[in-house]
Amino acid sequence: MKALIVDSEEIFRLSLREVVAVSASFTDIIEAGSEHEFLAKTAAHTDLSLIILHPDSLSKQGEDWVKLIRRLYPGIAIVTVANDTHVPESRWMGTLTVPRTASVNTMITTVRRAMRLPTDNTAGHYGKVKAPDLHATSSNDFSRFQENIPATTTNEGVDLNRLSYRQKQILAMAADGLPNKEIAARLNIAEGTVKAHMHSIFKVLGVSNRTQAVIRYGASGKPMGPNGTPSPEYRASAI
């Protein structure tokens, strides 16, 4: 069985991977962080058994995406993750809905219900399940990424001076674990502007996702100050 997690926040996708992995015997857990990735993954994988969808991560109405999923995969198990804990399940066309703040056991139970698997003993069986160890997961991702970094990529090879002052601010905040929405609020800019800057950062650093960009940032050896403020010695090159 294959599962697809659709969420724009990478840290949340990492958490859900851990949850999905212990919920059922999935052979592959796939991720999509944008509409483009979502469409690409659904085009490449025709045998999905479960989709966990955070509708607010996609620009169009969430109901439209649920309709699309059901056309592509009739009978597939769908779990929607809602920001608002008071949103009625009827809005998501009968899919199982959980709040973004749901506990690990609640999410496991919901996944198993969606998959029509027994849940009677779920609480007891998974009662000792701890929240996903994001530090360990990130460390594993870091190790895998390091193995794939070309030999020519060293600390000296990571030139953050190619980034604008604003891009350096955003990258520093991303390295602190702030989501795009929080970064936008702190810098008083639109969330879409943050996303556009992030894509530009990916291109400049030669990476394909947020985690890799943060790793490159850490490898530069030139950290910034609090809230993404460049250190004094770093400001002159940012202008």
Secondary structure, 3 states (H helix, E strand, C coil): CEEEEECCCHHHHHHHHHHHHHHCCCCEEEEECCHHHHHHHHHHCCCEEEEEECHHHCCCCHHHHHHHHHHHCCCCEEEEEECCCCCCHHHHCCCEEEECCCCHHHHHHHHHHHCCCCCCCHHHHCCCCCCCCHHHHHHHHHHHHHHHCCCCCCHHHCCHHHCCHHHHHHHHHHHCCCCHHHHHHHHCCCHHHHHHHHHHHHHHHCCCCHHHHHHHHHHHCCCCCHHHCCCHHHHHHHC
